[in-house]
Amino acid sequence: KYFITASSGNPNISEFMGVGMVDGVEAGYCDLRNRILEIKQDWAKKIVDKDPRQLQYYTHVCFENLPPFFTDTISTVKQDF
């Protein structure tokens, strides 16, 4: 499961943060503002060590792909309200 938080206009909250969970355990964390992508579990670290493309994929999703999507979505919702 992925839990994502996006915000707009609050300087105290990152514009985009995400947590990946597996069986209720945090496997990874992403924070756009602080440019953090952290693998939290040893088994997940082994996966990205074995296949660096996995880390490249999640880095791209965290820092380049999803933030603009959520920024646009927030902008649209703000206009609607």
C-alpha distances in whole Angstrom, upper triangle without the diagonal:
4,7,10,13,16,20,24,27,26,27,26,22,20,20,16,14,10,8,6,5,6,8,8,10,9,10,11,12,14,17,19,22,22,21,19,17,16,15,15,15,18,17,14,18,19,17,18,22,22,21,21,20,17,17,19,17,14,17,18,15,15,19,20,18,16,18,21,19,18,21,23,21,22,25,25,24,27,30,29,29
4,6,10,13,17,20,23,23,24,22,19,17,16,13,10,7,6,5,6,9,11,11,11,10,10,10,10,11,13,15,18,19,18,16,14,14,14,14,15,19,18,15,18,20,18,18,21,22,21,20,19,16,16,18,15,12,15,16,12,12,15,17,15,12,14,17,16,14,18,20,18,19,22,23,22,24,27,26,27
4,7,10,14,17,20,19,21,19,15,14,14,11,8,6,5,7,8,11,13,12,12,10,12,11,10,10,12,14,17,18,17,16,14,15,15,15,17,20,20,17,20,22,21,20,24,25,24,23,22,19,18,20,17,14,16,17,14,12,15,17,16,12,14,17,15,13,16,18,16,16,20,21,19,21,25,24,24
4,7,10,14,17,16,18,17,13,11,10,7,6,4,7,9,11,15,17,15,15,13,14,12,10,9,10,11,14,15,15,14,14,15,16,16,19,22,22,19,21,24,22,21,25,26,24,23,22,19,18,19,17,13,15,15,12,10,13,14,13,10,10,13,12,10,13,15,13,13,17,18,17,18,21,22,22
4,7,10,13,13,14,13,9,8,8,6,5,6,9,12,14,18,20,18,18,15,16,14,12,10,10,11,12,14,15,15,15,16,18,18,21,25,25,22,23,27,25,24,27,29,27,26,25,22,20,21,19,16,16,17,14,12,13,15,14,11,10,13,12,9,11,14,12,11,15,16,15,16,19,20,19
4,7,10,10,12,12,9,7,5,4,6,9,12,15,18,21,24,21,21,19,19,17,14,12,10,10,11,14,15,15,16,18,20,21,24,27,28,24,26,29,27,25,29,31,29,27,25,23,21,21,20,17,17,16,14,12,12,14,13,10,8,10,10,6,8,11,10,8,11,13,12,13,16,17,17
4,7,7,9,10,7,7,5,7,9,12,15,18,21,25,27,24,24,21,23,20,17,14,12,11,11,14,16,17,18,20,23,24,27,30,31,28,29,32,30,29,32,34,32,30,28,26,24,24,23,20,19,19,17,14,15,16,16,12,10,12,12,8,8,11,10,8,10,13,12,11,15,16,16
4,6,8,10,8,9,6,9,12,15,19,22,24,28,30,28,28,25,26,23,20,17,14,13,12,16,17,19,21,23,26,27,30,33,34,31,31,35,33,31,34,36,34,32,30,29,27,26,25,22,21,21,19,16,16,17,17,14,11,12,13,9,7,10,10,7,8,12,11,10,13,15,14
4,6,9,9,10,8,12,15,18,21,25,27,31,33,31,31,28,29,26,22,19,16,15,13,16,18,20,23,25,28,29,32,36,37,33,34,37,36,34,37,39,37,34,33,32,29,29,28,25,24,23,22,19,18,19,20,17,14,14,16,13,11,13,14,10,11,14,14,11,14,17,15
4,5,6,8,8,12,14,17,20,24,26,30,32,29,29,26,27,24,20,18,15,14,12,15,17,19,21,23,26,27,31,34,35,32,32,36,35,33,36,38,36,34,33,31,29,29,28,25,24,24,22,19,19,20,21,18,15,16,18,15,13,16,16,13,14,17,16,14,17,19,18
4,6,7,9,12,14,18,20,24,27,30,33,30,29,26,27,24,20,18,14,13,10,12,15,17,20,22,26,26,30,33,35,31,32,35,35,32,34,37,36,33,32,31,28,28,28,25,23,23,22,19,18,20,21,19,16,17,19,17,15,18,19,16,16,20,19,17,20,23,21
4,7,9,12,13,16,19,22,25,28,30,27,26,23,25,22,18,16,13,13,10,12,15,16,19,20,24,24,28,31,32,30,30,33,33,31,33,36,35,32,32,30,27,28,27,24,23,24,22,19,18,21,22,20,17,19,21,18,16,20,20,17,19,22,21,19,23,24,23
4,6,8,9,13,15,19,21,25,27,24,23,20,22,19,15,13,10,10,8,11,13,14,16,18,21,21,25,28,30,27,27,31,30,28,31,33,32,30,29,27,24,25,24,21,20,21,19,16,16,18,19,16,14,16,17,14,14,17,17,14,17,20,18,17,21,23,21
4,5,7,10,13,17,20,23,26,23,22,19,20,17,13,10,7,6,5,8,10,11,13,15,19,19,23,26,27,24,25,28,27,25,28,30,29,26,26,24,21,21,21,18,16,17,16,12,12,14,16,13,10,13,15,12,12,16,16,14,16,19,18,18,21,23,22
4,7,10,14,17,20,24,27,24,24,20,21,18,14,11,8,7,7,10,11,13,14,17,20,21,25,28,29,25,26,29,28,26,28,31,29,26,25,23,21,21,20,17,16,16,14,11,11,12,13,11,7,10,11,9,8,12,12,10,12,15,15,15,18,20,20
4,7,11,14,17,20,23,21,20,17,17,14,11,8,6,5,7,10,10,11,12,14,17,18,22,25,25,22,22,26,24,22,25,27,25,23,22,20,18,18,17,14,13,13,11,8,9,11,11,8,6,9,10,8,9,12,12,11,14,16,16,17,20,21,21
4,7,10,13,17,20,18,17,13,14,11,8,5,5,6,8,10,10,9,10,12,14,15,18,21,22,19,20,23,22,20,23,25,24,22,21,18,16,17,16,13,12,13,11,8,10,12,13,10,9,13,13,11,12,16,15,14,17,19,19,20,23,24,24
4,7,10,13,16,15,14,11,11,8,6,5,7,9,12,12,12,10,9,11,12,13,16,19,19,16,17,20,19,18,21,23,21,20,19,16,15,16,14,11,12,13,10,8,11,13,13,10,10,14,14,12,14,17,16,16,19,21,20,22,25,25,25
4,6,10,13,11,10,7,8,6,5,6,9,12,15,15,14,11,10,10,10,10,12,16,16,13,15,18,17,16,19,21,20,19,19,16,14,16,15,11,13,15,12,10,13,16,15,13,14,18,17,15,18,21,19,19,23,24,23,25,28,28,28
4,7,10,9,8,6,5,5,6,9,12,15,18,17,16,14,11,10,9,10,11,14,14,11,13,16,14,14,18,19,18,18,17,13,13,15,14,10,13,15,12,11,15,17,16,14,16,19,18,17,20,22,21,22,25,26,25,27,30,30,30
4,7,6,5,4,5,7,9,12,15,18,21,20,20,17,14,13,11,10,10,14,13,11,14,16,15,16,19,20,19,20,20,16,16,19,17,14,16,18,16,15,19,21,19,17,19,23,21,20,23,25,24,24,28,28,27,29,32,32,32
4,5,5,7,6,9,12,15,19,21,24,24,22,19,17,15,12,11,10,13,11,10,14,15,14,15,18,19,19,20,20,16,17,20,18,15,18,20,18,18,21,23,22,20,22,26,24,23,26,28,27,27,31,31,30,33,36,35,35
4,6,9,9,13,15,18,22,25,27,27,26,23,20,18,15,14,12,15,13,13,16,18,17,19,21,22,22,23,23,19,20,23,21,19,22,24,22,21,25,27,25,23,25,29,27,26,29,31,29,30,33,34,32,35,37,37,37
4,7,9,12,14,17,20,23,25,25,24,21,19,17,15,13,12,15,15,14,17,19,18,20,23,24,24,24,25,21,21,24,22,19,22,24,21,20,24,26,25,23,24,28,26,25,28,30,28,28,32,32,30,33,36,35,35
4,6,9,11,15,18,21,24,22,22,19,16,14,12,9,9,12,12,11,14,16,16,17,20,21,21,22,23,19,19,22,21,18,20,23,20,19,23,25,24,22,24,27,26,25,28,30,28,28,32,33,32,33,37,36,36
4,6,8,11,14,18,20,19,18,15,13,10,9,7,8,11,12,10,12,15,15,16,18,20,20,20,20,17,16,19,18,15,17,19,17,16,19,22,21,19,21,24,24,22,25,27,26,26,29,31,29,31,34,34,34
4,7,11,14,17,20,18,17,14,11,9,6,5,5,9,9,7,9,12,11,12,14,16,16,16,17,13,13,16,15,12,14,17,16,14,18,20,20,18,20,24,23,22,25,27,26,27,30,31,30,32,35,35,36
4,7,10,13,16,15,13,10,7,6,4,5,7,11,11,8,9,13,12,11,14,16,16,15,15,12,11,14,13,10,11,14,13,11,14,17,17,16,17,20,20,19,22,25,24,24,27,29,28,30,33,33,34
4,7,10,13,12,11,8,6,5,7,7,11,14,15,12,12,16,15,14,17,19,18,17,17,14,12,14,14,10,11,14,12,9,12,15,16,14,14,18,18,17,19,22,22,22,25,26,26,27,30,31,31
4,7,9,9,8,5,4,6,9,11,14,17,18,14,15,18,17,15,18,20,19,17,17,14,12,13,13,9,8,11,10,6,8,12,13,11,11,15,16,14,16,19,19,19,22,24,24,25,28,29,29
4,6,6,6,5,7,9,12,13,17,20,21,18,18,21,21,18,21,24,22,20,20,17,15,15,15,12,10,12,11,8,8,12,13,12,10,14,15,14,15,18,18,18,20,23,22,23,26,27,27
4,6,5,7,8,12,15,17,20,23,24,20,20,24,22,20,22,25,23,20,20,18,15,15,15,12,10,11,11,7,6,9,11,10,8,11,13,12,12,16,17,16,18,21,21,21,24,26,26
4,6,8,11,14,17,19,22,25,26,23,23,26,25,23,25,28,26,23,23,21,18,18,19,16,13,14,14,11,9,12,14,13,10,13,16,14,13,17,18,17,18,22,22,21,24,26,26
4,5,9,11,15,17,20,23,24,21,20,24,24,21,23,26,25,22,22,21,17,18,18,16,13,15,15,12,10,14,16,16,13,16,19,17,17,21,22,20,22,25,25,25,28,30,30
4,7,10,13,16,19,21,23,19,18,22,21,18,20,23,21,18,18,17,14,14,15,12,10,12,12,9,8,11,14,14,12,15,17,17,17,20,21,21,22,25,26,26,29,31,31
4,6,10,12,15,17,19,16,15,19,18,16,17,21,20,17,17,16,12,13,14,11,9,12,13,9,9,13,15,15,14,17,19,18,19,22,23,22,24,27,27,27,30,32,32
4,7,10,13,15,16,13,12,15,15,12,14,17,16,14,14,12,9,11,11,8,7,10,11,8,9,12,14,14,14,17,18,18,19,22,23,23,25,27,28,28,31,33,33
4,6,9,11,13,10,9,13,13,11,13,16,16,14,15,13,10,12,13,10,10,14,13,11,13,16,17,17,17,21,22,21,22,25,26,25,28,30,30,31,34,35,35
4,6,8,9,7,6,10,10,9,11,14,14,13,14,11,9,13,13,10,11,15,14,13,15,18,19,18,19,23,23,23,25,27,27,28,30,32,32,33,36,37,37
4,7,9,7,8,11,12,12,13,16,17,16,18,15,13,16,17,14,15,18,17,15,18,21,21,21,21,25,25,24,26,29,29,29,32,34,33,34,37,38,38
4,5,5,6,9,10,11,12,14,16,16,18,15,14,17,18,15,17,20,19,18,21,24,24,23,24,28,28,27,29,32,31,32,35,36,36,37,40,40,41
4,5,5,6,9,10,10,12,14,15,17,15,14,18,19,17,18,21,21,20,23,25,26,25,27,30,30,30,32,35,34,35,38,39,39,40,43,44,44
4,5,5,7,9,10,11,13,14,16,13,14,17,17,16,18,21,21,20,23,25,25,25,27,30,30,30,32,35,34,35,38,39,38,40,43,43,44
4,5,5,7,9,10,11,12,13,10,10,14,14,12,14,17,17,16,19,22,21,21,23,26,26,26,29,31,30,31,34,35,35,37,40,40,41
4,5,5,6,8,10,10,13,10,9,13,14,13,14,17,17,17,19,22,22,22,24,27,27,27,30,32,32,33,35,37,37,38,41,42,42
4,6,5,6,8,10,13,11,11,14,15,15,16,19,20,20,22,24,24,25,27,30,30,30,32,35,35,36,38,40,40,41,44,45,45
4,5,5,6,8,10,8,9,12,13,12,14,17,17,18,20,22,22,22,25,27,27,28,30,32,32,33,36,37,37,39,42,42,43
4,5,5,5,7,6,6,9,10,10,11,14,15,15,17,19,19,20,22,25,25,26,28,30,30,32,34,35,36,38,40,41,42
4,6,6,9,9,8,11,13,13,14,17,18,18,20,22,22,24,25,28,29,29,31,33,34,35,37,39,39,41,43,44,45
4,6,9,9,10,12,14,15,16,18,19,20,22,23,23,25,27,30,30,31,33,35,35,37,39,40,41,43,45,46,47
4,5,6,8,9,10,12,13,15,16,18,19,20,20,22,24,27,27,28,30,32,32,34,36,37,38,40,42,43,44
4,5,5,6,9,10,11,12,14,15,17,18,18,20,22,24,25,26,28,30,31,32,34,35,36,38,40,41,42
4,5,5,6,9,10,10,12,14,15,15,16,18,20,22,22,24,26,27,28,30,32,33,34,36,38,39,40
4,5,5,6,9,10,11,12,14,15,15,16,19,21,21,22,25,26,26,28,30,31,32,34,36,37,38
4,5,5,6,8,10,10,12,13,14,15,17,20,20,21,23,25,26,27,29,31,31,33,35,36,37
4,6,5,6,9,10,11,11,12,14,16,18,19,20,22,24,25,26,28,29,31,32,34,35,37
4,5,5,6,9,10,10,10,12,14,16,16,18,20,21,22,24,26,27,28,30,32,33,34
4,5,5,6,8,10,9,10,13,15,15,16,18,20,21,22,24,26,26,28,30,31,32
4,6,5,6,8,9,10,12,14,15,16,18,20,21,22,24,26,27,28,30,31,32
4,6,5,5,6,9,10,12,13,15,16,18,19,20,22,23,25,26,28,29,31
4,6,6,5,6,8,10,11,12,14,16,16,18,20,21,22,24,26,27,28
4,6,6,6,7,10,11,11,13,15,16,17,19,21,22,23,25,26,27
4,6,7,7,9,11,12,12,15,16,17,19,21,22,23,25,27,28
4,6,6,7,9,11,12,13,15,16,17,19,21,22,24,25,27
4,6,6,7,9,11,12,13,15,16,18,19,21,22,24,25
4,6,5,6,9,10,11,12,14,15,16,18,20,21,23
4,5,5,6,9,10,10,12,14,15,16,18,20,21
4,5,5,6,8,10,10,12,14,15,16,18,20
4,5,5,6,9,10,11,12,14,16,17,19
4,5,5,6,8,10,10,12,14,15,16
4,5,5,6,9,10,11,12,14,16
4,5,5,6,9,10,11,12,14
4,5,5,6,9,10,11,13
4,5,5,6,9,10,11
4,6,5,6,9,10
4,5,5,6,9
4,5,5,6
4,5,5
4,5
4
